[in-house]
Amino acid sequence: MKGPGPPDPGAPGPSVTAGLDDALANLEGAMSTLERSKPSRARDGALRQMAVTRARLVEALALLRGRTGTPQMVDDRTPPPPPP
């Protein structure tokens, strides 16, 4: 009986997805803190940019996990409202 074959050289290692998970958690923490701060145009612009970055991180993680066969993350967070 043969063991599993060699790992896919193009597949990301667990440290890659773990690093992106950490980055996503840090970004979400910063967004949460910023959402509680006093409303301003600068705050709203920063939140919009952070939402874009968050969406890209979630997409990257989903693509990486899809390739490695691990469960994919579902993005259930809604983006901030558009500026007035």
PDB file of N, CA, C and O in Angstrom:
ATOM      1  N   MET A   1       0.843  -1.175   0.000  1.00  0.00           N
ATOM      2  CA  MET A   1       0.000   0.000   0.000  1.00  0.00           C
ATOM      3  C   MET A   1       0.889   1.239   0.000  1.00  0.00           C
ATOM      4  O   MET A   1       1.826   1.354   0.789  1.00  0.00           O
ATOM      5  N   LYS A   2       0.569   2.167  -0.909  1.00  0.00           N
ATOM      6  CA  LYS A   2       1.358   3.380  -1.037  1.00  0.00           C
ATOM      7  C   LYS A   2       0.805   4.488  -0.145  1.00  0.00           C
ATOM      8  O   LYS A   2      -0.400   4.553   0.097  1.00  0.00           O
ATOM      9  N   GLY A   3       1.670   5.339   0.331  1.00  0.00           N
ATOM     10  CA  GLY A   3       1.265   6.514   1.104  1.00  0.00           C
ATOM     11  C   GLY A   3       0.841   7.631   0.168  1.00  0.00           C
ATOM     12  O   GLY A   3       0.839   7.455  -1.051  1.00  0.00           O
ATOM     13  N   PRO A   4       0.482   8.776   0.726  1.00  0.00           N
ATOM     14  CA  PRO A   4       0.089   9.905  -0.128  1.00  0.00           C
ATOM     15  C   PRO A   4       1.263  10.374  -0.968  1.00  0.00           C
ATOM     16  O   PRO A   4       2.419  10.242  -0.566  1.00  0.00           O
ATOM     17  N   GLY A   5       0.966  10.913  -2.120  1.00  0.00           N
ATOM     18  CA  GLY A   5       2.008  11.407  -3.006  1.00  0.00           C
ATOM     19  C   GLY A   5       2.639  12.676  -2.457  1.00  0.00           C
ATOM     20  O   GLY A   5       2.249  13.160  -1.394  1.00  0.00           O
ATOM     21  N   PRO A   6       3.612  13.213  -3.178  1.00  0.00           N
ATOM     22  CA  PRO A   6       4.277  14.431  -2.716  1.00  0.00           C
ATOM     23  C   PRO A   6       3.289  15.607  -2.738  1.00  0.00           C
ATOM     24  O   PRO A   6       2.350  15.616  -3.534  1.00  0.00           O
ATOM     25  N   PRO A   7       3.502  16.589  -1.868  1.00  0.00           N
ATOM     26  CA  PRO A   7       2.589  17.740  -1.848  1.00  0.00           C
ATOM     27  C   PRO A   7       2.684  18.524  -3.149  1.00  0.00           C
ATOM     28  O   PRO A   7       3.716  18.514  -3.820  1.00  0.00           O
ATOM     29  N   ASP A   8       1.602  19.200  -3.494  1.00  0.00           N
ATOM     30  CA  ASP A   8       1.557  20.046  -4.684  1.00  0.00           C
ATOM     31  C   ASP A   8       2.485  21.236  -4.445  1.00  0.00           C
ATOM     32  O   ASP A   8       2.261  22.006  -3.510  1.00  0.00           O
ATOM     33  N   PRO A   9       3.533  21.406  -5.279  1.00  0.00           N
ATOM     34  CA  PRO A   9       4.472  22.504  -5.044  1.00  0.00           C
ATOM     35  C   PRO A   9       3.826  23.883  -5.200  1.00  0.00           C
ATOM     36  O   PRO A   9       4.344  24.868  -4.674  1.00  0.00           O
ATOM     37  N   GLY A  10       2.709  23.964  -5.912  1.00  0.00           N
ATOM     38  CA  GLY A  10       2.035  25.248  -6.083  1.00  0.00           C
ATOM     39  C   GLY A  10       1.040  25.569  -4.991  1.00  0.00           C
ATOM     40  O   GLY A  10       0.542  26.692  -4.917  1.00  0.00           O
ATOM     41  N   ALA A  11       0.744  24.598  -4.142  1.00  0.00           N
ATOM     42  CA  ALA A  11      -0.244  24.813  -3.074  1.00  0.00           C
ATOM     43  C   ALA A  11       0.380  25.607  -1.930  1.00  0.00           C
ATOM     44  O   ALA A  11       1.538  25.390  -1.573  1.00  0.00           O
ATOM     45  N   PRO A  12      -0.400  26.532  -1.357  1.00  0.00           N
ATOM     46  CA  PRO A  12       0.135  27.311  -0.245  1.00  0.00           C
ATOM     47  C   PRO A  12       0.246  26.448   1.000  1.00  0.00           C
ATOM     48  O   PRO A  12      -0.558  25.540   1.212  1.00  0.00           O
ATOM     49  N   GLY A  13       1.239  26.735   1.815  1.00  0.00           N
ATOM     50  CA  GLY A  13       1.379  26.032   3.080  1.00  0.00           C
ATOM     51  C   GLY A  13       0.407  26.584   4.110  1.00  0.00           C
ATOM     52  O   GLY A  13      -0.186  27.644   3.908  1.00  0.00           O
ATOM     53  N   PRO A  14       0.245  25.870   5.206  1.00  0.00           N
ATOM     54  CA  PRO A  14      -0.683  26.334   6.241  1.00  0.00           C
ATOM     55  C   PRO A  14      -0.296  27.697   6.803  1.00  0.00           C
ATOM     56  O   PRO A  14      -1.162  28.444   7.259  1.00  0.00           O
ATOM     57  N   SER A  15       1.000  28.031   6.777  1.00  0.00           N
ATOM     58  CA  SER A  15       1.409  29.325   7.321  1.00  0.00           C
ATOM     59  C   SER A  15       0.907  30.484   6.458  1.00  0.00           C
ATOM     60  O   SER A  15       0.699  31.584   6.968  1.00  0.00           O
ATOM     61  N   VAL A  16       0.711  30.251   5.167  1.00  0.00           N
ATOM     62  CA  VAL A  16       0.203  31.307   4.287  1.00  0.00           C
ATOM     63  C   VAL A  16      -1.231  31.649   4.667  1.00  0.00           C
ATOM     64  O   VAL A  16      -1.556  32.819   4.873  1.00  0.00           O
ATOM     65  N   THR A  17      -2.082  30.650   4.758  1.00  0.00           N
ATOM     66  CA  THR A  17      -3.476  30.932   5.102  1.00  0.00           C
ATOM     67  C   THR A  17      -3.598  31.397   6.545  1.00  0.00           C
ATOM     68  O   THR A  17      -4.461  32.218   6.854  1.00  0.00           O
ATOM     69  N   ALA A  18      -2.756  30.890   7.428  1.00  0.00           N
ATOM     70  CA  ALA A  18      -2.787  31.351   8.829  1.00  0.00           C
ATOM     71  C   ALA A  18      -2.404  32.821   8.902  1.00  0.00           C
ATOM     72  O   ALA A  18      -3.004  33.577   9.665  1.00  0.00           O
ATOM     73  N   GLY A  19      -1.420  33.234   8.123  1.00  0.00           N
ATOM     74  CA  GLY A  19      -1.016  34.643   8.088  1.00  0.00           C
ATOM     75  C   GLY A  19      -2.122  35.531   7.560  1.00  0.00           C
ATOM     76  O   GLY A  19      -2.358  36.618   8.087  1.00  0.00           O
ATOM     77  N   LEU A  20      -2.807  35.070   6.512  1.00  0.00           N
ATOM     78  CA  LEU A  20      -3.923  35.849   5.972  1.00  0.00           C
ATOM     79  C   LEU A  20      -5.099  35.880   6.951  1.00  0.00           C
ATOM     80  O   LEU A  20      -5.786  36.895   7.062  1.00  0.00           O
ATOM     81  N   ASP A  21      -5.333  34.774   7.657  1.00  0.00           N
ATOM     82  CA  ASP A  21      -6.376  34.762   8.688  1.00  0.00           C
ATOM     83  C   ASP A  21      -6.069  35.796   9.769  1.00  0.00           C
ATOM     84  O   ASP A  21      -6.961  36.517  10.217  1.00  0.00           O
ATOM     85  N   ASP A  22      -4.810  35.864  10.183  1.00  0.00           N
ATOM     86  CA  ASP A  22      -4.399  36.850  11.193  1.00  0.00           C
ATOM     87  C   ASP A  22      -4.589  38.272  10.676  1.00  0.00           C
ATOM     88  O   ASP A  22      -5.089  39.140  11.392  1.00  0.00           O
ATOM     89  N   ALA A  23      -4.186  38.505   9.428  1.00  0.00           N
ATOM     90  CA  ALA A  23      -4.346  39.833   8.834  1.00  0.00           C
ATOM     91  C   ALA A  23      -5.822  40.220   8.770  1.00  0.00           C
ATOM     92  O   ALA A  23      -6.183  41.365   9.044  1.00  0.00           O
ATOM     93  N   LEU A  24      -6.666  39.264   8.410  1.00  0.00           N
ATOM     94  CA  LEU A  24      -8.098  39.523   8.332  1.00  0.00           C
ATOM     95  C   LEU A  24      -8.664  39.852   9.713  1.00  0.00           C
ATOM     96  O   LEU A  24      -9.460  40.780   9.853  1.00  0.00           O
ATOM     97  N   ALA A  25      -8.261  39.101  10.721  1.00  0.00           N
ATOM     98  CA  ALA A  25      -8.734  39.358  12.090  1.00  0.00           C
ATOM     99  C   ALA A  25      -8.283  40.736  12.568  1.00  0.00           C
ATOM    100  O   ALA A  25      -9.060  41.456  13.195  1.00  0.00           O
ATOM    101  N   ASN A  26      -7.043  41.105  12.280  1.00  0.00           N
ATOM    102  CA  ASN A  26      -6.541  42.422  12.672  1.00  0.00           C
ATOM    103  C   ASN A  26      -7.294  43.537  11.953  1.00  0.00           C
ATOM    104  O   ASN A  26      -7.630  44.553  12.561  1.00  0.00           O
ATOM    105  N   LEU A  27      -7.557  43.351  10.671  1.00  0.00           N
ATOM    106  CA  LEU A  27      -8.290  44.346   9.899  1.00  0.00           C
ATOM    107  C   LEU A  27      -9.706  44.500  10.436  1.00  0.00           C
ATOM    108  O   LEU A  27     -10.196  45.620  10.579  1.00  0.00           O
ATOM    109  N   GLU A  28     -10.367  43.387  10.735  1.00  0.00           N
ATOM    110  CA  GLU A  28     -11.729  43.459  11.269  1.00  0.00           C
ATOM    111  C   GLU A  28     -11.757  44.143  12.634  1.00  0.00           C
ATOM    112  O   GLU A  28     -12.702  44.871  12.940  1.00  0.00           O
ATOM    113  N   GLY A  29     -10.734  43.917  13.453  1.00  0.00           N
ATOM    114  CA  GLY A  29     -10.645  44.605  14.742  1.00  0.00           C
ATOM    115  C   GLY A  29     -10.481  46.100  14.569  1.00  0.00           C
ATOM    116  O   GLY A  29     -11.112  46.885  15.276  1.00  0.00           O
ATOM    117  N   ALA A  30      -9.633  46.497  13.625  1.00  0.00           N
ATOM    118  CA  ALA A  30      -9.436  47.922  13.356  1.00  0.00           C
ATOM    119  C   ALA A  30     -10.717  48.554  12.810  1.00  0.00           C
ATOM    120  O   ALA A  30     -11.065  49.679  13.168  1.00  0.00           O
ATOM    121  N   MET A  31     -11.414  47.821  11.940  1.00  0.00           N
ATOM    122  CA  MET A  31     -12.678  48.337  11.398  1.00  0.00           C
ATOM    123  C   MET A  31     -13.706  48.524  12.504  1.00  0.00           C
ATOM    124  O   MET A  31     -14.422  49.524  12.530  1.00  0.00           O
ATOM    125  N   SER A  32     -13.778  47.573  13.406  1.00  0.00           N
ATOM    126  CA  SER A  32     -14.726  47.642  14.503  1.00  0.00           C
ATOM    127  C   SER A  32     -14.446  48.865  15.384  1.00  0.00           C
ATOM    128  O   SER A  32     -15.364  49.580  15.787  1.00  0.00           O
ATOM    129  N   THR A  33     -13.180  49.086  15.668  1.00  0.00           N
ATOM    130  CA  THR A  33     -12.793  50.247  16.478  1.00  0.00           C
ATOM    131  C   THR A  33     -13.151  51.540  15.743  1.00  0.00           C
ATOM    132  O   THR A  33     -13.687  52.473  16.340  1.00  0.00           O
ATOM    133  N   LEU A  34     -12.854  51.583  14.459  1.00  0.00           N
ATOM    134  CA  LEU A  34     -13.128  52.783  13.667  1.00  0.00           C
ATOM    135  C   LEU A  34     -14.631  53.035  13.543  1.00  0.00           C
ATOM    136  O   LEU A  34     -15.070  54.185  13.551  1.00  0.00           O
ATOM    137  N   GLU A  35     -15.415  51.970  13.429  1.00  0.00           N
ATOM    138  CA  GLU A  35     -16.872  52.128  13.329  1.00  0.00           C
ATOM    139  C   GLU A  35     -17.454  52.772  14.575  1.00  0.00           C
ATOM    140  O   GLU A  35     -18.481  53.447  14.500  1.00  0.00           O
ATOM    141  N   ARG A  36     -16.810  52.573  15.723  1.00  0.00           N
ATOM    142  CA  ARG A  36     -17.303  53.155  16.980  1.00  0.00           C
ATOM    143  C   ARG A  36     -16.817  54.580  17.190  1.00  0.00           C
ATOM    144  O   ARG A  36     -17.261  55.249  18.123  1.00  0.00           O
ATOM    145  N   SER A  37     -15.918  55.054  16.346  1.00  0.00           N
ATOM    146  CA  SER A  37     -15.381  56.402  16.510  1.00  0.00           C
ATOM    147  C   SER A  37     -16.362  57.446  15.970  1.00  0.00           C
ATOM    148  O   SER A  37     -17.361  57.119  15.330  1.00  0.00           O
ATOM    149  N   LYS A  38     -16.048  58.687  16.245  1.00  0.00           N
ATOM    150  CA  LYS A  38     -16.917  59.797  15.844  1.00  0.00           C
ATOM    151  C   LYS A  38     -17.026  59.852  14.314  1.00  0.00           C
ATOM    152  O   LYS A  38     -16.011  59.796  13.620  1.00  0.00           O
ATOM    153  N   PRO A  39     -18.246  59.960  13.791  1.00  0.00           N
ATOM    154  CA  PRO A  39     -18.419  60.004  12.334  1.00  0.00           C
ATOM    155  C   PRO A  39     -17.697  61.191  11.695  1.00  0.00           C
ATOM    156  O   PRO A  39     -17.705  62.302  12.225  1.00  0.00           O
ATOM    157  N   SER A  40     -17.081  60.931  10.562  1.00  0.00           N
ATOM    158  CA  SER A  40     -16.432  61.982   9.776  1.00  0.00           C
ATOM    159  C   SER A  40     -16.241  61.457   8.358  1.00  0.00           C
ATOM    160  O   SER A  40     -16.369  60.261   8.096  1.00  0.00           O
ATOM    161  N   ARG A  41     -15.938  62.366   7.464  1.00  0.00           N
ATOM    162  CA  ARG A  41     -15.691  61.940   6.084  1.00  0.00           C
ATOM    163  C   ARG A  41     -14.453  61.060   6.003  1.00  0.00           C
ATOM    164  O   ARG A  41     -14.427  60.071   5.271  1.00  0.00           O
ATOM    165  N   ALA A  42     -13.427  61.430   6.763  1.00  0.00           N
ATOM    166  CA  ALA A  42     -12.189  60.641   6.748  1.00  0.00           C
ATOM    167  C   ALA A  42     -12.449  59.233   7.262  1.00  0.00           C
ATOM    168  O   ALA A  42     -11.956  58.259   6.692  1.00  0.00           O
ATOM    169  N   ARG A  43     -13.219  59.122   8.334  1.00  0.00           N
ATOM    170  CA  ARG A  43     -13.550  57.810   8.893  1.00  0.00           C
ATOM    171  C   ARG A  43     -14.320  56.980   7.877  1.00  0.00           C
ATOM    172  O   ARG A  43     -14.024  55.801   7.683  1.00  0.00           O
ATOM    173  N   ASP A  44     -15.302  57.587   7.231  1.00  0.00           N
ATOM    174  CA  ASP A  44     -16.104  56.859   6.246  1.00  0.00           C
ATOM    175  C   ASP A  44     -15.256  56.401   5.061  1.00  0.00           C
ATOM    176  O   ASP A  44     -15.429  55.289   4.562  1.00  0.00           O
ATOM    177  N   GLY A  45     -14.335  57.265   4.612  1.00  0.00           N
ATOM    178  CA  GLY A  45     -13.438  56.882   3.517  1.00  0.00           C
ATOM    179  C   GLY A  45     -12.527  55.734   3.914  1.00  0.00           C
ATOM    180  O   GLY A  45     -12.295  54.806   3.139  1.00  0.00           O
ATOM    181  N   ALA A  46     -12.015  55.815   5.133  1.00  0.00           N
ATOM    182  CA  ALA A  46     -11.144  54.735   5.619  1.00  0.00           C
ATOM    183  C   ALA A  46     -11.917  53.426   5.726  1.00  0.00           C
ATOM    184  O   ALA A  46     -11.401  52.367   5.367  1.00  0.00           O
ATOM    185  N   LEU A  47     -13.149  53.494   6.219  1.00  0.00           N
ATOM    186  CA  LEU A  47     -13.971  52.275   6.335  1.00  0.00           C
ATOM    187  C   LEU A  47     -14.270  51.670   4.964  1.00  0.00           C
ATOM    188  O   LEU A  47     -14.260  50.450   4.802  1.00  0.00           O
ATOM    189  N   ARG A  48     -14.536  52.525   3.983  1.00  0.00           N
ATOM    190  CA  ARG A  48     -14.789  52.003   2.632  1.00  0.00           C
ATOM    191  C   ARG A  48     -13.559  51.292   2.086  1.00  0.00           C
ATOM    192  O   ARG A  48     -13.664  50.209   1.510  1.00  0.00           O
ATOM    193  N   GLN A  49     -12.389  51.908   2.269  1.00  0.00           N
ATOM    194  CA  GLN A  49     -11.154  51.296   1.779  1.00  0.00           C
ATOM    195  C   GLN A  49     -10.856  49.996   2.524  1.00  0.00           C
ATOM    196  O   GLN A  49     -10.403  49.020   1.926  1.00  0.00           O
ATOM    197  N   MET A  50     -11.112  49.991   3.819  1.00  0.00           N
ATOM    198  CA  MET A  50     -10.888  48.773   4.606  1.00  0.00           C
ATOM    199  C   MET A  50     -11.850  47.668   4.166  1.00  0.00           C
ATOM    200  O   MET A  50     -11.479  46.495   4.157  1.00  0.00           O
ATOM    201  N   ALA A  51     -13.075  48.031   3.803  1.00  0.00           N
ATOM    202  CA  ALA A  51     -14.043  47.034   3.336  1.00  0.00           C
ATOM    203  C   ALA A  51     -13.560  46.397   2.026  1.00  0.00           C
ATOM    204  O   ALA A  51     -13.717  45.194   1.815  1.00  0.00           O
ATOM    205  N   VAL A  52     -12.973  47.216   1.158  1.00  0.00           N
ATOM    206  CA  VAL A  52     -12.427  46.691  -0.100  1.00  0.00           C
ATOM    207  C   VAL A  52     -11.270  45.736   0.197  1.00  0.00           C
ATOM    208  O   VAL A  52     -11.188  44.651  -0.380  1.00  0.00           O
ATOM    209  N   THR A  53     -10.385  46.145   1.094  1.00  0.00           N
ATOM    210  CA  THR A  53      -9.245  45.299   1.461  1.00  0.00           C
ATOM    211  C   THR A  53      -9.736  44.001   2.087  1.00  0.00           C
ATOM    212  O   THR A  53      -9.208  42.928   1.794  1.00  0.00           O
ATOM    213  N   ARG A  54     -10.739  44.096   2.943  1.00  0.00           N
ATOM    214  CA  ARG A  54     -11.293  42.905   3.596  1.00  0.00           C
ATOM    215  C   ARG A  54     -11.866  41.943   2.555  1.00  0.00           C
ATOM    216  O   ARG A  54     -11.639  40.735   2.625  1.00  0.00           O
ATOM    217  N   ALA A  55     -12.604  42.485   1.596  1.00  0.00           N
ATOM    218  CA  ALA A  55     -13.183  41.640   0.545  1.00  0.00           C
ATOM    219  C   ALA A  55     -12.084  40.930  -0.241  1.00  0.00           C
ATOM    220  O   ALA A  55     -12.234  39.761  -0.597  1.00  0.00           O
ATOM    221  N   ARG A  56     -10.990  41.625  -0.512  1.00  0.00           N
ATOM    222  CA  ARG A  56      -9.883  41.002  -1.245  1.00  0.00           C
ATOM    223  C   ARG A  56      -9.213  39.903  -0.424  1.00  0.00           C
ATOM    224  O   ARG A  56      -8.851  38.854  -0.958  1.00  0.00           O
ATOM    225  N   LEU A  57      -9.051  40.148   0.874  1.00  0.00           N
ATOM    226  CA  LEU A  57      -8.476  39.115   1.737  1.00  0.00           C
ATOM    227  C   LEU A  57      -9.376  37.881   1.795  1.00  0.00           C
ATOM    228  O   LEU A  57      -8.898  36.750   1.715  1.00  0.00           O
ATOM    229  N   VAL A  58     -10.669  38.107   1.934  1.00  0.00           N
ATOM    230  CA  VAL A  58     -11.620  36.992   1.995  1.00  0.00           C
ATOM    231  C   VAL A  58     -11.574  36.203   0.686  1.00  0.00           C
ATOM    232  O   VAL A  58     -11.602  34.973   0.692  1.00  0.00           O
ATOM    233  N   GLU A  59     -11.504  36.921  -0.427  1.00  0.00           N
ATOM    234  CA  GLU A  59     -11.446  36.257  -1.731  1.00  0.00           C
ATOM    235  C   GLU A  59     -10.153  35.453  -1.880  1.00  0.00           C
ATOM    236  O   GLU A  59     -10.169  34.324  -2.369  1.00  0.00           O
ATOM    237  N   ALA A  60      -9.041  36.044  -1.457  1.00  0.00           N
ATOM    238  CA  ALA A  60      -7.760  35.334  -1.538  1.00  0.00           C
ATOM    239  C   ALA A  60      -7.782  34.072  -0.687  1.00  0.00           C
ATOM    240  O   ALA A  60      -7.320  33.014  -1.117  1.00  0.00           O
ATOM    241  N   LEU A  61      -8.318  34.189   0.515  1.00  0.00           N
ATOM    242  CA  LEU A  61      -8.407  33.008   1.383  1.00  0.00           C
ATOM    243  C   LEU A  61      -9.307  31.941   0.770  1.00  0.00           C
ATOM    244  O   LEU A  61      -8.987  30.753   0.819  1.00  0.00           O
ATOM    245  N   ALA A  62     -10.422  32.359   0.197  1.00  0.00           N
ATOM    246  CA  ALA A  62     -11.332  31.390  -0.416  1.00  0.00           C
ATOM    247  C   ALA A  62     -10.647  30.670  -1.579  1.00  0.00           C
ATOM    248  O   ALA A  62     -10.781  29.457  -1.735  1.00  0.00           O
ATOM    249  N   LEU A  63      -9.919  31.426  -2.384  1.00  0.00           N
ATOM    250  CA  LEU A  63      -9.216  30.806  -3.507  1.00  0.00           C
ATOM    251  C   LEU A  63      -8.137  29.851  -3.024  1.00  0.00           C
ATOM    252  O   LEU A  63      -7.999  28.747  -3.551  1.00  0.00           O
ATOM    253  N   LEU A  64      -7.374  30.271  -2.026  1.00  0.00           N
ATOM    254  CA  LEU A  64      -6.315  29.401  -1.499  1.00  0.00           C
ATOM    255  C   LEU A  64      -6.905  28.151  -0.863  1.00  0.00           C
ATOM    256  O   LEU A  64      -6.395  27.048  -1.061  1.00  0.00           O
ATOM    257  N   ARG A  65      -7.966  28.322  -0.109  1.00  0.00           N
ATOM    258  CA  ARG A  65      -8.568  27.160   0.557  1.00  0.00           C
ATOM    259  C   ARG A  65      -9.236  26.237  -0.457  1.00  0.00           C
ATOM    260  O   ARG A  65      -9.237  25.018  -0.285  1.00  0.00           O
ATOM    261  N   GLY A  66      -9.797  26.810  -1.500  1.00  0.00           N
ATOM    262  CA  GLY A  66     -10.401  25.984  -2.538  1.00  0.00           C
ATOM    263  C   GLY A  66      -9.357  25.117  -3.213  1.00  0.00           C
ATOM    264  O   GLY A  66      -9.636  23.981  -3.595  1.00  0.00           O
ATOM    265  N   ARG A  67      -8.170  25.646  -3.358  1.00  0.00           N
ATOM    266  CA  ARG A  67      -7.102  24.897  -4.005  1.00  0.00           C
ATOM    267  C   ARG A  67      -6.554  23.811  -3.092  1.00  0.00           C
ATOM    268  O   ARG A  67      -6.157  22.745  -3.561  1.00  0.00           O
ATOM    269  N   THR A  68      -6.531  24.078  -1.796  1.00  0.00           N
ATOM    270  CA  THR A  68      -5.952  23.105  -0.868  1.00  0.00           C
ATOM    271  C   THR A  68      -7.002  22.159  -0.303  1.00  0.00           C
ATOM    272  O   THR A  68      -6.661  21.213   0.406  1.00  0.00           O
ATOM    273  N   GLY A  69      -8.278  22.400  -0.608  1.00  0.00           N
ATOM    274  CA  GLY A  69      -9.327  21.498  -0.155  1.00  0.00           C
ATOM    275  C   GLY A  69      -9.848  21.783   1.235  1.00  0.00           C
ATOM    276  O   GLY A  69     -10.670  21.021   1.744  1.00  0.00           O
ATOM    277  N   THR A  70      -9.393  22.871   1.876  1.00  0.00           N
ATOM    278  CA  THR A  70      -9.921  23.216   3.193  1.00  0.00           C
ATOM    279  C   THR A  70     -11.215  24.002   3.020  1.00  0.00           C
ATOM    280  O   THR A  70     -11.434  24.576   1.953  1.00  0.00           O
ATOM    281  N   PRO A  71     -12.070  24.045   4.020  1.00  0.00           N
ATOM    282  CA  PRO A  71     -13.350  24.749   3.887  1.00  0.00           C
ATOM    283  C   PRO A  71     -13.160  26.223   3.530  1.00  0.00           C
ATOM    284  O   PRO A  71     -12.218  26.869   3.987  1.00  0.00           O
ATOM    285  N   GLN A  72     -14.053  26.730   2.724  1.00  0.00           N
ATOM    286  CA  GLN A  72     -13.970  28.116   2.306  1.00  0.00           C
ATOM    287  C   GLN A  72     -14.730  29.028   3.261  1.00  0.00           C
ATOM    288  O   GLN A  72     -15.749  28.640   3.832  1.00  0.00           O
ATOM    289  N   MET A  73     -14.221  30.241   3.424  1.00  0.00           N
ATOM    290  CA  MET A  73     -14.845  31.235   4.287  1.00  0.00           C
ATOM    291  C   MET A  73     -16.005  31.894   3.539  1.00  0.00           C
ATOM    292  O   MET A  73     -15.915  32.142   2.336  1.00  0.00           O
ATOM    293  N   VAL A  74     -17.067  32.169   4.243  1.00  0.00           N
ATOM    294  CA  VAL A  74     -18.211  32.854   3.659  1.00  0.00           C
ATOM    295  C   VAL A  74     -18.215  34.285   4.170  1.00  0.00           C
ATOM    296  O   VAL A  74     -18.147  34.518   5.377  1.00  0.00           O
ATOM    297  N   ASP A  75     -18.295  35.247   3.249  1.00  0.00           N
ATOM    298  CA  ASP A  75     -18.310  36.657   3.632  1.00  0.00           C
ATOM    299  C   ASP A  75     -19.744  37.079   3.897  1.00  0.00           C
ATOM    300  O   ASP A  75     -20.522  37.274   2.963  1.00  0.00           O
ATOM    301  N   ASP A  76     -20.097  37.221   5.177  1.00  0.00           N
ATOM    302  CA  ASP A  76     -21.466  37.599   5.538  1.00  0.00           C
ATOM    303  C   ASP A  76     -21.541  39.029   6.037  1.00  0.00           C
ATOM    304  O   ASP A  76     -22.587  39.449   6.532  1.00  0.00           O
ATOM    305  N   ARG A  77     -20.479  39.776   5.922  1.00  0.00           N
ATOM    306  CA  ARG A  77     -20.447  41.157   6.400  1.00  0.00           C
ATOM    307  C   ARG A  77     -20.921  42.087   5.295  1.00  0.00           C
ATOM    308  O   ARG A  77     -20.541  41.923   4.135  1.00  0.00           O
ATOM    309  N   THR A  78     -21.733  43.045   5.642  1.00  0.00           N
ATOM    310  CA  THR A  78     -22.218  44.000   4.648  1.00  0.00           C
ATOM    311  C   THR A  78     -21.282  45.198   4.612  1.00  0.00           C
ATOM    312  O   THR A  78     -20.743  45.585   5.649  1.00  0.00           O
ATOM    313  N   PRO A  79     -21.076  45.796   3.441  1.00  0.00           N
ATOM    314  CA  PRO A  79     -20.187  46.953   3.349  1.00  0.00           C
ATOM    315  C   PRO A  79     -20.826  48.169   4.027  1.00  0.00           C
ATOM    316  O   PRO A  79     -22.043  48.210   4.203  1.00  0.00           O
ATOM    317  N   PRO A  80     -20.011  49.155   4.406  1.00  0.00           N
ATOM    318  CA  PRO A  80     -20.573  50.350   5.040  1.00  0.00           C
ATOM    319  C   PRO A  80     -21.447  51.114   4.057  1.00  0.00           C
ATOM    320  O   PRO A  80     -21.293  50.957   2.845  1.00  0.00           O
ATOM    321  N   PRO A  81     -22.362  51.937   4.558  1.00  0.00           N
ATOM    322  CA  PRO A  81     -23.251  52.689   3.668  1.00  0.00           C
ATOM    323  C   PRO A  81     -22.461  53.695   2.840  1.00  0.00           C
ATOM    324  O   PRO A  81     -21.400  54.150   3.268  1.00  0.00           O
ATOM    325  N   PRO A  82     -22.966  54.049   1.656  1.00  0.00           N
ATOM    326  CA  PRO A  82     -22.270  55.028   0.816  1.00  0.00           C
ATOM    327  C   PRO A  82     -22.306  56.410   1.485  1.00  0.00           C
ATOM    328  O   PRO A  82     -23.167  56.681   2.323  1.00  0.00           O
ATOM    329  N   PRO A  83     -21.367  57.272   1.107  1.00  0.00           N
ATOM    330  CA  PRO A  83     -21.346  58.607   1.709  1.00  0.00           C
ATOM    331  C   PRO A  83     -22.576  59.410   1.299  1.00  0.00           C
ATOM    332  O   PRO A  83     -23.162  59.165   0.244  1.00  0.00           O
ATOM    333  N   PRO A  84     -22.964  60.370   2.136  1.00  0.00           N
ATOM    334  CA  PRO A  84     -24.158  61.184   1.812  1.00  0.00           C
ATOM    335  C   PRO A  84     -23.946  62.070   0.611  1.00  0.00           C
ATOM    336  O   PRO A  84     -24.851  62.807   0.220  1.00  0.00           O
TER     337      PRO A  84
END
